[in-house]
Amino acid sequence: MTPQLIVTISIYIGICLLGVSIAASATGHHRAATAASYLYLLACAIFYAIRAWLKEFFPFTDKIESFVILSVLLVVCALIYRKKISNREFVVLHVLALASACVVFIFKDIIRYPPMFLYTVWYPLHVPVSFAAYAFWLVAGVSAVFAIPAWFRNEPESQERSSLMTEANRIGFVFFTVAMLFGGIWGYLAWGAYFLWDPKLHWAVILWLFYGNLMHIDRLPKLRRWKVPLYVAGIAMILVAFIGTSFFSQSIHRF
């Protein structure tokens, strides 16, 4: 059995485990769902370990690895907030993770040595930290989606979810701030500049300002009413920042 085959089998098994977790959670078998989620993380650990060995570098340098790490971090966040979110939110986060992992069926997986400008420790620090921010912000966004009915009726449940949204946003904001710092250092080493006029970087700044302002929205009575829809809108902004700039722009971050 070749290492490449082990990589393929591990992620396929992982995707199956995600499906099991979704099905188990949807049918009320919460322990089985949690166990399947942890097994998925184990399968992904094997996936990344072998890719790192084959590349002789950190395995965060292509689109498949990027989508899978987002999937992993979504599952991690779902497990972290397991007792604070509803079962439906847990399922939705796993569905998003499954959709992200299924990119392996769309793109051909060829393990290559990364280009020279990636050979710095700041790049592998930058990538997973930025995706951790996306994952926590998506937790806030999913919670906001399920808060919409209570928001319309102005029920107390909306306030309970509001606290979770703020908590997830704060953690995501810290991760994203650190990711921008790491990315700036990497950019200076790779291109000689901490910041470039690039679509990906533009959207990074927009996201940073957007979620930074959302952290203070509870202190603004006139805007507090719009907290839930703004967090829902944040989901679309994340998709544009990640997928839009990576596939449909001339960004240096383009896949």
Order of alpha helices (4+ residues) and beta strands (2+ residues): alpha-alpha-alpha-alpha-alpha-alpha-alpha-alpha-alpha
